[in-house]
């Protein structure tokens, strides 16, 4: 294995670890969204309006780490393919 291919492989593993971290954060955010989405009994219409604004905010925050996790996973796969071609 050439030094270039080995470095690409190491970089791919490093990026893949970051992607896993982003994925875990994303799952936690989606879990938080799901928890807040479950209906709560005994709330009035004013509380529902506040909850809907909070849900939209949580949803927006959950989408960001999901996109980052996807992008880093794709980048890791590209690095692994480049390492294979460098052999």
C-alpha angles and dihedrals in degrees: 000000000000122000091245093053091047091051091049090050092050091048090049091054091047092051090045090057090052089050090053090052091050089047092054091049089049092051091050091051092048089048090053089050091050092049092051091043093061108101117253119212123233099029123134128227092264091057090049091055090051091046092051091054090048091049092053089051093049090047091052090049092048093053094058099063089041091059092044092049091051093048093049092048090052090048091051090051090050090052091050091051091048089051090052092051092048091062 
